[in-house]
């Protein structure tokens, strides 16, 4: 019996399609999400917040002229990206330690364009 093995060489990749919140004031885009949604094609993130539903909307952009953008920090090893959003969390009183974790998301058409939306856990 012949086998056609291939060596697994992606030990540090995060094969997760969910958006993450870290305790260090960041929103993360793991490898799978990053690649499937072509996040590498973008430079910035613009954030939106629905206070009633406790939902965050993420819009990816290349608009250098947008004054309220966050720069995407891209992994040098191709393992996804993240944005540090301390001011956003503070403005909306979001505790990153209480809300850290992985979130399912959905694409939503809004007056601002297409947003990747996820709802924070109810405290």
C-alpha positions as CSV (number, residue, x, y, z in Angstrom):
1,X,0.0,0.0,0.0
2,X,1.5,3.4,-1.1
3,X,0.9,6.6,0.8
4,X,1.1,10.1,-0.5
5,X,2.0,12.0,2.7
6,X,2.7,15.7,2.9
7,X,4.5,17.3,5.9
8,X,2.4,19.6,8.1
9,X,4.5,22.8,8.3
10,X,2.0,25.3,9.6
11,X,2.3,24.7,13.3
12,X,1.9,28.4,14.3
13,X,-1.1,29.2,12.1
14,X,-4.4,29.9,13.7
15,X,-7.0,28.0,11.7
16,X,-9.9,30.0,13.1
17,X,-12.4,32.0,11.1
18,X,-13.7,33.9,14.2
19,X,-12.6,37.4,15.1
20,X,-10.9,37.7,18.5
21,X,-10.6,40.2,21.2
22,X,-7.5,40.1,23.3
23,X,-7.0,41.3,26.9
24,X,-4.3,43.7,25.5
25,X,-6.8,46.0,23.8
26,X,-6.6,44.4,20.3
27,X,-9.0,42.9,17.8
28,X,-7.4,40.0,16.1
29,X,-7.9,38.4,12.7
30,X,-6.5,34.8,12.8
31,X,-4.9,33.2,9.8
32,X,-8.0,31.5,8.4
33,X,-10.1,34.7,8.7
34,X,-7.3,36.8,7.3
35,X,-6.8,34.7,4.2
36,X,-10.4,33.9,3.5
37,X,-11.4,37.6,3.6
38,X,-8.2,38.8,1.9
39,X,-7.3,41.2,4.8
40,X,-3.8,41.4,3.4
41,X,-5.2,43.6,0.7
42,X,-6.1,46.3,3.2
43,X,-4.2,48.8,5.3
44,X,-6.8,50.0,7.8
45,X,-9.8,49.1,9.9
46,X,-12.7,51.5,10.6
47,X,-14.8,50.5,13.6
48,X,-18.5,51.1,14.4
49,X,-20.4,50.3,17.6
50,X,-24.1,49.6,18.2
51,X,-24.5,50.3,22.0
52,X,-28.0,48.8,22.2
53,X,-27.0,45.5,20.7
54,X,-23.4,45.6,22.0
55,X,-22.2,44.9,18.5
56,X,-18.9,45.9,16.8
57,X,-18.8,46.5,13.1
58,X,-15.4,46.2,11.3
59,X,-14.8,47.7,7.9
60,X,-11.6,47.1,6.1
61,X,-10.2,50.0,4.0
62,X,-7.3,51.5,2.1
63,X,-8.6,55.1,2.5
64,X,-5.5,57.0,3.6
65,X,-7.7,60.1,4.1
66,X,-10.0,58.5,6.7
67,X,-9.3,60.3,10.0
68,X,-10.7,57.6,12.3
69,X,-8.9,54.5,11.2
70,X,-6.7,51.9,12.9
71,X,-3.7,50.5,11.1
72,X,-3.7,46.7,10.6
73,X,-0.6,45.1,12.1
74,X,0.2,42.2,9.8
75,X,2.2,39.2,10.9
76,X,5.6,39.0,9.3
77,X,5.1,35.2,9.1
78,X,1.7,35.3,7.5
79,X,-0.3,34.3,10.6
80,X,-3.0,36.9,10.3
81,X,-3.2,40.4,11.7
82,X,-4.6,42.7,14.4
83,X,-5.5,46.2,15.4
84,X,-4.8,47.9,18.7
85,X,-8.1,49.7,19.6
86,X,-7.5,51.1,23.1
87,X,-9.3,54.4,22.4
88,X,-12.3,52.6,20.9
89,X,-12.7,50.2,23.9
90,X,-12.3,53.1,26.4
91,X,-14.8,55.4,24.5
92,X,-17.4,52.6,24.5
93,X,-16.5,51.3,28.0
94,X,-15.6,47.8,26.7
95,X,-13.5,45.9,29.1
96,X,-11.1,43.8,26.9
97,X,-10.4,41.4,29.8
98,X,-14.1,40.7,30.4
99,X,-14.8,40.4,26.6
100,X,-11.7,38.5,25.5
101,X,-12.3,35.5,23.3
102,X,-13.4,34.3,19.9
103,X,-16.5,35.7,18.2
104,X,-18.6,34.4,15.3
105,X,-19.3,37.2,12.8
106,X,-21.5,38.0,9.9
107,X,-21.3,40.3,6.9
108,X,-23.9,43.0,7.1
109,X,-24.8,45.6,4.4
110,X,-25.1,49.0,6.2
111,X,-25.3,52.7,5.1
112,X,-21.5,52.7,5.8
113,X,-20.8,49.7,3.4
114,X,-20.2,46.1,4.2
115,X,-19.2,45.5,7.9
116,X,-18.0,42.3,9.6
117,X,-20.3,42.4,12.7
118,X,-20.0,40.5,16.0
119,X,-21.9,40.9,19.2
120,X,-20.1,41.1,22.6
121,X,-21.1,38.6,25.2
122,X,-23.8,39.9,27.6
123,X,-22.3,40.7,30.9
